[in-house]
Amino acid sequence: MSKEKIILSIGDPDVEAPDYVFEAAYAKMKEGGDWTHYGYMTDKPAGFRQAVVDYYKKESGVEYDPSAVIPCAGSSAALYIALKTLLDEGDEILMFEPTYRGHFAILNGLGVKQNLIQLEKENAYHPNIDSISEAITPKTKAVLVCNPNNPTGTVFTPTELKAIGDLAIDNDMGIFADEIYLHFVYDDNKFTSMASLSDEIKKRTINIMSFSKTFSMTGWRLGYDIVPEMYLEKAKLIAGMAAPRPPTFLYAAGEAALRGDFKYVEERRVAYDERRKYFCKAVNAIEGLECDPFEGAFYAWIDATSTGLGSQEFVDKFAEAENVFFSPGHTFGPNQDGMLRVPLCSKMPVLEEGITRLERFMASL
Ligand SMILES: Cc1ncc(COP(=O)(O)O)c(C=O)c1O
């Protein structure tokens, strides 16, 4: 095939991290000593932990002691520690479908059954809060909220979050708040932290956070959990066993990122917003496809069910015909066949070429 390959399936930003983050990492690598050796037992994570709690307070109004922060090699590790802390084989978890496939992967590996609440297109991908309690059984130990959600972009409202949090309290469940896309919200939508809704909710919420998307640091592998007192000892034990710690000099890089002016992050948000407006409109103009402009994160979630092709079939045929690679929707939940996900992590000319090829492919069906 002569056409250049276009990969539109991975949520990996098209730019580098801010310069000041690189500078902080280089400086500490050059300094060496504790910065380039085992960091865990030294004072090196302390500055990072303090920067995290200062940042989280600024963003959400919620205060934590620095000891609540467990630094990890990316939020994939943070997710594993969080889920393993609260869940055992045979337990159940309440979740919203569709959602990030990494959640399913870890939960399947742990042998945890997922009770799925649908985020429907007809309801702008927001949950029907009244029906959530029906999915709770005596075995349901926790609820996971990905806010903003990958792949639908749902920015949960304070009312929705409070209802979910209160249900967790009533049923003695833990709460996982995967908030790694918190900075990427559009139009009038506003991010609300789950832990900000009440002290009781905060007491049972583990926040899962990452530098990957906010600062375009996917390959640096830097993330963290913020763990409430009630779960902290167990979480530290799991983290100690699995040891998914970041390289020591990255504590300084993370601190530089969180203490920066966030102009970089706002520029990224504006770039994703521009792409969102262009891409969703262009997809909607293609007969047979629908794509609502999403509220948060940076994924276009395309309804291709009218083509009669399953997600994998669509992705394979499109790749074969046009050398463009989308993510198949069914990997984001068992009821998502016929859906497609496109991360808007490529520059505009690439997205425009993707649309040209998508139009041609759809016309050929
Ligand atoms: C919702 C969500 N959580 C966690 C992750 C894991 O990211 P990382 O391990 O790079 O921090 C991703 C990656 O796409 C994601 O979309």
The ligand as a MOL file (V3000), in Angstrom:
LIG
                    3D

  0  0  0     0  0            999 V3000
M  V30 BEGIN CTAB
M  V30 COUNTS 16 16 0 0 0
M  V30 BEGIN ATOM
M  V30 1 C -8.4110 6.8310 32.1030 0
M  V30 2 C -6.9980 6.3920 32.0670 0
M  V30 3 N -6.3980 6.0300 33.2040 0
M  V30 4 C -5.1160 5.6340 33.2430 0
M  V30 5 C -4.3600 5.5640 32.0770 0
M  V30 6 C -2.9200 5.1070 32.1650 0
M  V30 7 O -2.0340 6.1340 31.8770 0
M  V30 8 P -0.5150 6.1770 32.3950 0
M  V30 9 O -0.1530 4.8130 32.8780 0
M  V30 10 O 0.2920 6.5750 31.2010 0
M  V30 11 O -0.4630 7.1950 33.4800 0
M  V30 12 C -4.9350 5.9390 30.8490 0
M  V30 13 C -4.1650 5.8660 29.6000 0
M  V30 14 O -4.6480 6.0840 28.5100 0
M  V30 15 C -6.2890 6.3650 30.8440 0
M  V30 16 O -6.9070 6.7580 29.7220 0
M  V30 END ATOM
M  V30 BEGIN BOND
M  V30 1 1 1 2
M  V30 2 1 2 3
M  V30 3 2 2 15
M  V30 4 2 3 4
M  V30 5 1 4 5
M  V30 6 1 5 6
M  V30 7 2 5 12
M  V30 8 1 6 7
M  V30 9 1 7 8
M  V30 10 2 8 9
M  V30 11 1 8 10
M  V30 12 1 8 11
M  V30 13 1 12 13
M  V30 14 1 12 15
M  V30 15 2 13 14
M  V30 16 1 15 16
M  V30 END BOND
M  V30 END CTAB
M  END
